[in-house]
């Protein structure tokens, strides 16, 4: 992996690469937004994930996800949605200055647009977080080095009516399996942070909106 992904130079590179998608999608309407928290845990660059509460209603209860949720009419834009939801779910205040930009939006099975917002939240002590038990059962991190090891990467082929439709990545051997849209966003994040070390396995035109 690229050792400078959290350096000032690495941050500048990522911000520049995200500038176009940020300008294009920040003010666009979307169904939901998630924060992709890039953090340092005991000096190790990692991504932070949540396990959604089993008490939630709907399709996503008990799923691994990034902090986030539905856009509220009062939100200024999708960045504000992601920051607000992270504060509500984890008690983690992230400023706009810590946001690097917007990754490629993705669509769920109902064609709703979900916008991932990448932010560097700096050194993080998980014990300092205050997860909302109504929304979050568990908070955990996976080091970038773990996610970049090929033995921890997999993929799933999806077919419909006997025909191949698309392939989605899966990340294995952590506290919980990373799959679905959360794995897709993780895939996009690794492509950005470690382009020389990560080989994407994603084959799905539907996940790349025009």
N, C-alpha and C positions, 0 to 999 in steps of 0.2 A: 504494500500500500504506500501511498505518498506520505512521507513523514511530516510534510509541511502543511497538511490540510487545515490545521488550526493556527498556523502562523499568520502574520499580517499579510504576507505575500499570497498565501493560500486563500485567505479570506477575500482579498482583492480579486483574485482570479475567479473565484466562485461568484462573487457579486457581479462581475462583468458578464460572466456566462449566463447569469439569471436575469440580467437587466431587461432583455427583450420580453421574456415570458411575464416578468413582473409588470412591465408597462402594459402588456396586452391584456392580462387577466385580473389585475388588482381591482379595477372598478367594475368588472363584469358581474352580473348576477350569477349566483351559484347556490346550490342547495346546502352545501356544507363546506367547512374548511377544517384542516387539521394542522397542528404544529409538529414539525419534525425537529425535536430538540437534540442538537449536537452538544454533547457535554463532556467534561473531564471528570472521571471518577477515579480517585487515587492516582491522578496523572495520566489515566488511560483514555484516549478518545473513544467515545461510545455514543450510541443512540438510545434514547429513552422511550420505553413502551409502557402501555397500560393494559391490564386485563379488565375488560368492561364488566361491570357488576352483573352477577347472575340474577339480580333482582329487577333489572331493567326489563321493560316490555319490548317486544319487537324482535327483528331478525338478528340483531347484533349482540345480544346478551351473551356474556362469557367469551366474547371474541378478543383477540389481541388487537390493539389499535394504537395509533398515536393519539395524544390528547386533542380533542376537537369536538365539533358538533354542528348543529344546524345554524345557518345564518339567521340572525335576528334583524327585523326591519330597522332597529335602532343602530345596528352596527354601521360604521362608516364604510367599511369594505371588508374583503375576505381576510386581510391581515388582522384587522380588529377582531373579527370573529374568532380566529385561531388563538389570539392572545387572551381574549376574554374567556373562552372555554378552558384554556389551560389554567388560568387563575381560578376558575370555578371548580375544576375537577381536581387540581393538585395543590392549590394554594401557592403556585409558582408564578411570581410576577416576572414577566419578560417585557422589556421595553422595545419600542419600534427600532431603536438603534441597534439592537441585537439581531434583528431580522436581516438575513442575507438576501432573501428574495423568494420568488414563487417558482416552484417546480411545475412540470407539466401536469395540468389537471387530468383527473381520471374520471371514469364513469362507472357507477355501480350497475347492477343487473337491471335496475329500473331506469337507466339512462340519466340518473341524477348526477350532476357535476359536483365532484369533490376536489377542492383546491388545497394542495399541500404547501405549507409555508415553512421554509427552512430558517432556523435561528440557532445561533450559538449562545447557549445559556451559561457557558463558563464552567468553573469547578462546581461540582454538585455533590452534596451529601444527601443520599436518599432518605435518611432519617429526618431531615429537616422539612420534608414535604408533608403536606396535610391532605391526603387524598379524601375526596368526598365519598363516603361509603355507599351512598345512594347511586353513585355512578361508576366507581372504580373498586375492584376487589384487590388489585395488586399493582405495584409499580416495579419495573425491573429495567435493567440496562443490558445491552449487548455490545461488547467492544467492536470497533470497526475491524480489528484484526480477526476476530471470530467470524464476522460476517463475510470477510474476504477469503476465508479458507474454503477451497473447493469442496472439501469433505462435509462442510456445513451447508452446502447449497444443493438444491434439487429443483425439480420442476414438475408440473402437472399438465398433461394434455387434456383439453376439454373437447368433447365431441357432442354433436347434436344430430339426431336422425342418421347416425352412422357415419357422419362426415366430420372431419377435423375442423375445429373452429379457431382455437387459440391455445397458446401455452402461457402459463403463469409461473413465476418463480416461487420457490418455497425455501425458507431458511430454517435449518434444523439444529438440534443438539443444544439449544439454550433452555431456559426454564420453561418456555412454551414455544410451540411451532409458530413461525411467522408465515402467514399465507394470505390469500385474497388480495384486496386492494392495499392492505398494509405492506405486503411483500412487494407489490408493484412500486409503491412509493419508496420503499427501502432500496429497490433496484435502481430507481432513478437517482436516489441520493448517492449510492455507491458509484454510479457512473460519473457523477459530478465530482465527488471527493477523491476518487482513486481511479482515474480513467485508464491508467496503465496496468492496474492490478486486477480490475474486475471485468469479467466477460459476461455481458448480459445474456439472459436466456429468454427474454420476453419476445413473444411473437403474437401480436394482437393489434391490428389496425384500429379496433374499436376503442382502444385506450388512448389513442392519439387524436384528439378532436381537431378539426380544422379551425 
